[in-house]
């Protein structure tokens, strides 16, 4: 697995690219799930999503 460094994340977001990072497994409501974060740029704002599915 590749680790997302701060420098890589900042560079990608400055270029208008989105980034994702796997955060590991989780137990959500008694069921197994996968967690990850997804961040991107919309105009001059940053969007971020944390998901467990």
KAMO-V428324 format. One line per field, one symbol per residue. ss: DSSP state (a for helix, b for strand, c for the rest). psi: psi as a letter, one per 30 degrees, with the letter a starting at -180 (. if undefined). Layout:
ss = ???
psi = ???
This chain:
ss = cccccaaaaaaaaaccccbbbbbbbbbbccbbbbbbbbbbbbccbbbbbbbbc
psi = kkkjleeeeeeeefggllllkkfalljjhgkklkklkkkakjbglkkkkkkj.
